[in-house]
Amino acid sequence: MKAKDAMTSPAVSVLPETSLAEAARLMLGKGIGSVLVVDKEGRLVGIVTESDFLKERGVPFSTFRAPMLLGRFLGANGLEAVLAEARGTRVEEIMTSPVHAVGPEEPLSRVLELMLAYDINHVPVVDGEGRPQGIITRFDLLRLLQPQL
């Protein structure tokens, strides 16, 4: 099997200047765990996952998933401070770059190698010019096993 056979397409992408708050709304709205960051020409330059929100800026992704719950612990002022940080931070400030990506014709074994070697859950699929065609997540790979179970 090849990457193009397992990928989810199209992949959701944002520009580097997109705010964390905007990216979080997009991720929640689409039910996805990452967004690809592309330049003005549509070439892949980075990836932002839920865990990236916390590691660089201390903005937990759960702030967007359950703001009322987090607000109980932080109080109104604390919650607003976290949300202000998310609105004022661009994805390019926290994105992972360079990105481990594959071409559509790569075998799935290569995708698995990348996931295991770099402990990642998302591998973008890009064309020869580096433009995203789709994305493969660990969930996509698990779904392939379902008919066999």
C-alpha positions as CSV (number, residue, x, y, z in Angstrom):
1,M,0.0,0.0,0.0
2,K,1.1,3.5,-0.7
3,A,0.7,6.8,1.2
4,K,-1.9,8.0,-1.2
5,D,-4.1,5.0,-0.4
6,A,-4.2,5.8,3.4
7,M,-4.1,9.6,3.5
8,T,-7.0,11.8,4.5
9,S,-7.4,14.5,1.8
10,P,-7.5,17.4,1.6
11,A,-5.3,18.2,4.5
12,V,-6.3,21.4,6.4
13,S,-3.7,24.1,6.2
14,V,-3.1,27.7,7.5
15,L,-0.7,30.5,6.8
16,P,2.2,31.2,9.1
17,E,0.6,34.4,10.4
18,T,-2.6,32.6,11.5
19,S,-3.2,33.0,15.3
20,L,-3.2,30.0,17.6
21,A,-6.8,30.9,18.5
22,E,-7.8,30.7,14.9
23,A,-5.9,27.4,14.4
24,A,-7.6,25.9,17.5
25,R,-11.0,26.9,16.2
26,L,-10.3,25.3,12.9
27,M,-9.0,22.1,14.5
28,L,-11.9,21.8,16.8
29,G,-14.4,22.6,14.0
30,K,-13.0,19.9,11.8
31,G,-12.3,17.4,14.5
32,I,-8.6,17.1,13.6
33,G,-5.4,17.0,15.7
34,S,-3.2,19.1,13.5
35,V,-3.0,21.8,10.8
36,L,-0.3,22.1,8.2
37,V,1.4,25.4,7.8
38,V,2.0,26.5,4.2
39,D,3.6,29.6,2.6
40,K,1.9,31.9,0.2
41,E,2.7,29.5,-2.7
42,G,1.0,26.6,-0.8
43,R,4.3,24.8,0.1
44,L,4.6,23.0,3.4
45,V,6.7,24.9,5.9
46,G,5.5,23.5,9.2
47,I,2.9,21.6,11.2
48,V,1.1,22.5,14.4
49,T,-0.4,19.7,16.6
50,E,-2.4,19.9,19.8
51,S,0.7,19.3,21.9
52,D,2.5,22.2,20.2
53,F,0.2,24.7,21.9
54,L,1.5,23.9,25.3
55,K,5.1,23.2,24.7
56,E,6.1,26.6,23.5
57,R,3.7,29.2,24.9
58,G,1.9,27.4,27.7
59,V,-1.5,27.7,25.9
60,P,-3.1,24.3,26.6
61,F,-5.3,23.1,23.7
62,S,-7.9,22.2,26.3
63,T,-8.5,25.9,26.8
64,F,-10.3,25.8,23.5
65,R,-11.9,22.4,24.0
66,A,-13.4,23.3,27.4
67,P,-12.9,26.9,28.3
68,M,-15.5,26.9,31.1
69,L,-13.8,24.1,32.9
70,L,-10.4,25.7,32.7
71,G,-11.9,29.0,33.7
72,R,-12.9,27.4,37.0
73,F,-9.3,26.8,37.8
74,L,-7.8,29.9,36.4
75,G,-10.6,32.4,37.1
76,A,-11.9,34.8,34.5
77,N,-8.7,36.9,34.5
78,G,-6.5,33.9,34.1
79,L,-8.6,32.4,31.3
80,E,-8.6,35.7,29.5
81,A,-4.8,35.9,29.8
82,V,-4.4,32.5,28.2
83,L,-6.8,33.4,25.4
84,A,-5.1,36.7,24.8
85,E,-1.8,34.8,24.5
86,A,-3.4,32.5,21.9
87,R,-4.8,35.4,19.9
88,G,-1.4,37.2,20.0
89,T,0.7,34.2,19.0
90,R,1.1,33.1,15.4
91,V,1.4,29.5,14.4
92,E,4.9,30.1,12.9
93,E,6.1,30.8,16.5
94,I,5.2,27.3,17.7
95,M,5.1,25.1,14.6
96,T,7.4,22.2,14.1
97,S,9.7,22.7,11.2
98,P,11.1,21.1,9.1
99,V,8.3,18.6,8.7
100,H,8.8,14.8,8.1
101,A,6.7,14.3,5.0
102,V,6.3,11.7,2.3
103,G,5.3,11.7,-1.4
104,P,2.0,10.0,-2.5
105,E,3.9,7.0,-3.9
106,E,5.9,6.3,-0.8
107,P,5.1,2.9,0.8
108,L,3.2,2.9,4.1
109,S,6.2,1.3,5.7
110,R,8.1,4.6,5.2
111,V,5.3,6.4,7.0
112,L,5.5,3.9,9.9
113,E,9.3,4.4,10.0
114,L,8.9,8.1,10.4
115,M,6.3,7.9,13.1
116,L,8.4,5.5,15.1
117,A,11.7,7.1,14.6
118,Y,10.5,10.6,15.4
119,D,7.6,9.8,17.8
120,I,5.1,11.7,15.6
121,N,1.4,11.0,15.0
122,H,1.0,13.0,11.7
123,V,2.8,12.6,8.4
124,P,1.9,15.0,5.6
125,V,1.8,13.8,2.0
126,V,3.2,16.3,-0.4
127,D,3.6,16.5,-4.1
128,G,7.0,17.1,-5.9
129,E,6.8,20.8,-5.2
130,G,6.1,20.4,-1.5
131,R,2.4,21.2,-1.6
132,P,0.2,19.2,0.7
133,Q,-2.0,16.5,-0.9
134,G,-3.2,14.9,2.3
135,I,-2.1,13.7,5.7
136,I,-1.7,10.3,7.4
137,T,-2.3,10.0,11.1
138,R,-1.9,7.0,13.4
139,F,-5.7,6.8,13.4
140,D,-5.7,6.5,9.6
141,L,-3.3,3.5,10.0
142,L,-5.4,1.9,12.6
143,R,-8.5,2.3,10.4
144,L,-6.7,0.2,7.8
145,L,-6.6,-2.7,10.3
146,Q,-10.3,-2.6,11.0
147,P,-11.5,-4.9,8.2
148,Q,-9.0,-7.5,9.5
149,L,-10.3,-7.5,13.1
